[in-house]
Every structure is written in C-alpha cells, then in structure tokens.
Amino acid sequence: MFENMLRVERGPDWQFHVYTDSWLVAVMLVAALLLAILLASAICYYLTRWIMLMIVSRLTRNEGRKWLIAAERHRVFHRLAPLVPAAIVYASAPTLSGLTIPFIAVLGRPLGILAACYMVYTLLRAALALRDSIDERYSHFPTASERPIKSFLQIATIVVYLVALISVVSLLIERSPVYLLTGLSAVTALLIIIFRDSLLGFVASIQLAAYDMLRVGDWIEVPGFVADGTVIDIALNTIKIRNFDNTIVMLPSQLLLTNSVKNWRGMSESGGRRLKHAIHFDVDTVRFPDDAMLAQMHDAIRLPVGAFEGERRTNLGLYRRYLSAYLRNHPAVRRDMPLVIRHVQTAAPVVALEICLYLDEIRWEPYEAMLSDMLDHAYGVLPLFGLRCWQEERKGSAV
C-alpha cells in the first residue's frame, strides 16, 4: 500500500532521486527541505559569526594591530558573516529547481539569483566599512593632514559601486560581466559627461597632493570667492573651508588650480607673523629739534645711546631710532627675522614711515593684541618728538 508513496533511486550519475505518488508526502518533503535550508543557514550564520568575532577579538587584544582594531570597530567582520547563509541558499537553489513540483521548482532559479545578489550586497557593505576603517586609521598618521587620502577613497567607492552594479545586473540578466563591459565602451562619452566634475576633481586632488599645495588645517585665502579661513576637509570634488566668521565655504577642487590662492602655512611653520604698518606724518611738523625739545625728550623718554651725537638728526630721525630700539627690545619681536623701519613713497603730500617686523605669536587674538599695543605706543610718543600724524584735509584746513 505504501510501496509507491516514497521511493529512492540512484541514477547513473550517482545522484539519488526521490519519487512519490502522494502530494502530502511531496509537500512534507519540500517543507522539510526548506526548513533544513533555513536552519542550516541560521546555524551557519551564528556559528561563523561567533567563530570569526572570537578570533578577531583575540587578535585585537594586541595594541600593535591597530588596522585590525579599526576594522573591528567599523564592524567589517560583522558584515561579512551573512555571506555564509547566502552561499548555502545559493548552493541549494539547484536542488529546488530539480523538484517535480512546479511551484517550488520555478522558485529555484530566482532564489539562487537573489542569493547571489545578496552576496554582492554583503561584500559591498563590508567594502564600505573597510573604507571607513582605513580612513579612520590613516587619520592618526602624522602625514594625514599633509597627504589626505579622502579623494582616493571616494574614487575607490565609485569603483566599488560600479563593480557591484555590473555584477548585480549581470546576475539578473544571466549574462557575463564581460558582455556588459563590452557594451559599456559605447557609452564612455556619456559617462565622461556625467562624471566630469568627479574626474576633474580627481585630477585636481592628485595635483594638490603631489605638489603639497593644500593640507587640512591650512589657513588659505581665495580672492573673489569669500574664502578666508581654515581648510577642514579635502574631498574628491570639493574643498571645505571654515571662515573666521564660522561660515562654511565649499569650493571645487579644480578652482584652486585655476585661481590664485594665498596659503599661510609658511607663516605657521616659521613661527613668525609679519607686522606691516605705515605711519603718515604732517610734513610741516618735521624739523630739527631745538634745545628745549631735546631736553623734553631726555626727560620723557629713553633714547638709544648716542642718539644725539654725531650727525644732527631731525625729530623724525630721532623718532625712527627710538622706535627701532623699542621694537628690537620688545620680547615678542623675532630677532632672527628682519626688522625694518623705512621711508615709503605715497600719493599724498606727506612723509610716511613703514614698520615691518615679525612677531613670535601666530595665533589671531594674541597677535592682534600685541600689534595693537605696539602701534598704540608708536602713536602715543609722537607728541614728545613734536610730530603730528597727517589726516585728510577737511573744509580747507588740516585736522
């Protein structure tokens, strides 16, 4: 009675074939097969994940394996674990296709294709996590600000996405990826137009890195683009700059190659920031000092030794010598860098002295405070020398 309900035969290819005349037995066998595939996938997933994470956790106890620690922090190995159940489902798909039950047999091939697509998706997620771990680990290197790799990682991301897209499409249409790549050459011009900015940005990023023109943390000025601040990010297509008013400016990478850019990195590395200022004097106040003015200078200020000896000097010459001595003795002035006080030509009918020196403070707020104190002193002692600053004439008289 039950002899035809279930029979197993071995074929010439040494494969076993199961036959039954009962729909109930067939449904039970198929349900058992699906349940076995499901259980095998779940068990292998958790077992593989446990073994992989246990090995990784033991390896990451060594502080020297910082790359592995970064990969574990970004869950690279967690994202690789689903490959095992997907591979089991993919390997089981031909078994389902070989069943004689029409509905189940039809599901075999789509299930295999979906499992393969999921494997590609899993590898894509793991690759993106690996990219993030590389970015994080490289950021701790001393050369990270000098040689940023974010643009190269973005190019790698585009390549990974293209490979994943081609793989998924080839799986869905059941054609070789070579077939798609052959047809891809016909739309190369279209792709160049679509990715024009990315290609230009990539070339610009390579040039910026090769010539060491820009680093994260550099203070740059780009005239005409309201960009005056610190570089906070160098990406494939854009350079992100935080201005001193805390606004964010995004500039295309290729823009820095086609426009003039002032980089203040040299000032930061030298440790000396320039002070350059011109003082304009009323020419009518420049004269040779008399005895009364010299006595007043002696009593009020301390002139350099020998200031009154030798060649007779004007009050402007004495002021210049005093100011030079005052600045050279200032603790914030760099003595290993030039200090010049010189006459400069101006368009207005005035006498002008230009001060040029370097301070040992490069931070903005302390630098501005020192600069202001020095200039306050330079202007404050002018009356002691009988000098007066020139101002624009108003209503026919000098102010």
WOJODA-V354736 format. One record per pair of residues at least 6 apart in sequence whose ideal C-beta (glycine too) atoms are under 7 Angstrom apart, sorted by the first residue. I is the first residue (numbers start at 0). GAP is how many residues later the second one is. Records with the same first field share a line. If there is no record, write none. Layout:
I: GAP, GAP
This chain:
3: 17
4: 15, 16, 17, 20
5: 14, 19
6: 12
7: 8, 10
8: 8, 10
9: 6
10: 6
17: 11
19: 6
25: 75
29: 69, 71, 74
36: 51, 52, 55
39: 48
40: 44, 47, 48
41: 43
43: 40, 41, 44
44: 36, 37, 39, 40
47: 33, 36
48: 32
51: 25, 29
52: 24
55: 12, 16, 21
58: 6, 9
59: 8, 9, 12
65: 71
66: 70
69: 63, 66, 67
70: 59, 62
72: 60
73: 55, 58, 59
74: 54
75: 50, 53, 54, 57
78: 43, 46, 47, 50
79: 46
81: 40
82: 36, 39
85: 29, 32, 33, 36
86: 32
88: 22, 26
89: 22, 25, 26, 29
92: 15, 16, 18, 19, 22
93: 14
95: 8, 9, 11, 12, 15
96: 8, 11, 12
98: 6
112: 58, 59
115: 55
116: 51, 54
119: 44, 47, 48
123: 36, 40
126: 33
130: 22, 25, 26
133: 19
134: 15, 18
137: 6, 11
144: 70, 71, 72
145: 66, 69
146: 62
147: 68, 86
149: 84, 85
150: 50, 51, 54, 83, 84, 85
153: 81, 82
154: 47, 81
157: 40
165: 11, 14
166: 10
168: 11
169: 6, 7, 10
191: 7
196: 40
197: 38, 39
199: 54
200: 35, 36, 51, 52, 53
201: 34
203: 49, 50, 53
204: 31, 48
206: 50
207: 6, 45, 48
213: 17, 20, 42
214: 16, 50
215: 15, 16, 17, 18
216: 13, 14
217: 13, 45, 47
218: 10, 11, 45
219: 7, 11, 21, 41, 42, 43
220: 6, 7, 41
221: 29, 37, 39
222: 37
224: 24, 26
225: 23
226: 14, 16, 22, 24
227: 15, 16
228: 12, 13, 14, 15
229: 11, 12
230: 8, 10
231: 8, 9, 10
232: 7
236: 15, 16
237: 12, 13, 14, 15
238: 12, 14, 17
239: 8, 10
240: 8, 10
241: 6
242: 6
266: 6, 95
267: 94
270: 89, 91
271: 62, 65, 86, 87, 88
272: 85, 86, 88, 89, 94
273: 82, 84
274: 80, 82, 84, 96
275: 80
276: 78, 98
277: 66, 74, 75, 76
278: 73, 74, 99, 110
279: 66, 70, 72, 109, 110
280: 35, 69, 70, 106, 107, 108, 109
281: 68, 106, 107, 108, 116
282: 66, 67, 68
284: 101, 102, 103
285: 28, 29, 30, 65
286: 27, 28
287: 24, 26
288: 26, 29, 97
292: 22, 93
293: 14
295: 88
296: 6, 21, 87, 88
299: 84
300: 21, 80, 83
302: 15, 19
303: 17, 18, 21
306: 11, 14
314: 70, 71, 72
315: 35, 71
317: 67
318: 66, 68
319: 21, 33
322: 18, 55
323: 17
325: 51
326: 6, 12, 30
327: 11
329: 44
331: 27, 28, 29, 38
332: 6, 24, 26
333: 24, 25, 26
336: 21
337: 18
338: 18
339: 16
340: 12, 14
341: 12
342: 9, 10
343: 8, 10
345: 6
349: 40
358: 8, 11
360: 6, 9
381: 6, 7
390: 7, 8
